[in-house]
Amino acid sequence: MKTKRIFAPLTSEGIKKLETGDEVLLSGIIYTARDAAHQRMTKNLKKLPFDLKGQIIYYTGPTPPSPGKIIGSCGPTTSYRMDPYTPSLLKLGLKGTIGKGERSQEVKEAIKRYSAVYFIAFGGCGALYSQFIKKTTLIAYLDLGCESILKLEVEDFPLLVGIDACGRDIYQQQKT
């Protein structure tokens, strides 16, 4: 299987070329957000801290950077904790999410309905993932500490397609 290079923000046309199980190297802009940030965003969908159209949210809460580094360890958190919030964000134009683990049936249906994609990042690789982050900018919710929303510029960020725009789920394929 050939590794696919993709760029963020995403387009519906680009997403449709991705299939479950594809290895991808992602470059461009992504945003961090975990539970508390998702809860705040969905309480006021009319006043979001960034435009969701075509964007990707990475479910992570980076650790503080060591001296001379721009970010600390930046591994994925468990995705299902964001499942109550994900369909409403996809409806507003979010095109991708990055995390680890399975997603709910409601999220899978929303991914298919809104032509989005779920990427899997590898747990336990936070220090490795931080090496692919070239720049960070605080966007919102400073009071949330490591759960603040950051804008990350990434280069060749390694991921797998976990759920594609047709709703095919790598976890379900592995069970059959």
N, C-alpha and C positions, 0 to 999 in steps of 0.2 A: 504494500500500500504506500502510495506517495503522500508525503506531508504537504498540506495545502497552506499557503501563505494568505492570510486575510488581514484586512485593515478596518479599523474602527474610526468613525462610526460605520455601522453596518447598513446595507440596503436590503430590501426584500429580494432583489434579484440575486445578490451575492449569497444570501442565506439559503436560497433554494438550491444552490450548488453543493451545499454541505449535506452529508449523510451521516447517520448515526455510526459511530466508531471511527470516523475520520480523525486523523491526527492533524492538528492545526498549529501554526505559529502566528500569533496575533500581534499586530503592531498598531499603534495609534493611541487614542484616548479612551480610558475606562474610568469608572467611578467606584469608590468603595462605599458600602452601606451594609450594616447589619441590622439586627432586630429593632433597636431603639430608633435608628434613623428611618427605617421603613415605617414604623408606627407613626412617627411625626409626619413623614411625607404623605401618608394616606389619610391623615386627619385633615389635611388642607391641600387637596389635589390641584386646586386652582392657583396655588402659590408655591410651586416647587423650587428648590434651590438651584436646579439646572434643567434645561430643556431635555426631556427624555427621548425625543425623536431620533431614532437610529442608534441610541446609546446602549452601553453594556454596563451592568452593575456587577461588581465582584464582591461576593460575600466574604469579607475579611475585616479584621481589626488589627492592623499592623502594630507591632511593638515599636517603642521609641528607637530611633537610630543610634547606632554606636558612633563615636567621634569619627568624623570624616565620611560618614555614610549619609545617604539621603532618606533612607527608610530602614526600619528594622525588619525582622522576620514578618513575612506577609503571606501566610498560608490560608487556605480556604476554610470556611466554617460550614457546618451542616446546613444544607439548603432548605430542608423541609420547614425550618423555623420561619422562613420568609414566605412560605406558601400562602398564608392568609392574605398577604399584601400583593403578591405578584400579579394576579390577573388584572387588577385595576391599573397597575403600572404598565403592563403590556398593552392594555387598551389605549393608553395615552401615547404610545409610540415606542416604548422601550423595546429593543430588538434582541437583547441577549442578557443572560445571567451566567455567572461563573460561581461554582461552589463544589460541594462534594455530596454524594449520596443521592438517593431516590427523591422524586418529586411526586406530589399528589396527582390524582386523576384530574382534578380541576385545573391544576397548572398545566398538565400535558395538553388538555383540551384548549386552554387559552394560548399556549405556544402554537398550536396548529391553527387556531382561529385567527391569530394576529401575525402569522408568518414570522415567528421568532425562533430562537435557538437557545438551548441550555448546554453550556460547556462544563466539563468536569475538570477540575484542578486536582492535583494529587495531594492528599493529606500527608502531613509530615515533611513537606518540602518547602516550608515557609522561607527558610534561609536561601534556598535555591531560587525561589520565585523572586525574591527581592533583587536578585542580580539582573533581572530583565526589566526592572523599573528604572527609567532614566530621569524622571522628574516628578515631583509631587507638589500639589497646591491644595491648601485647605479651602474647601468650598462652603461648608455649613456645619452647624451644630458643634462648635468648639467645646461646649460644655459636656459633650459625650465622651471626651477623651479619645481613646483608641477607636471608638465607634463613630467619630466624626466622619463627615463625608469628605473624602479626598478625591481630587482629580489626578489620575496617574497617567503618565506618558510611558507606554511600554513598547518594547521591541523584541520580537520573536518569542513572546510569552507562550510556553508550550501547554496545550490543552487537548482534550478529546471532545468530540461532539457526543453529548449524552442523550439529548432529545433533539431530533431535527424538526424542520418546519412541517413535515408530514405527520408528526406525532410519534414517530418510531422511537422507542426507548431502549437504550443499551442494556439497562437492567432487566427489562422484560425479555429481551432477546437472549440473554444469558441463562434465563430460567427455562427456556423452551428447548 
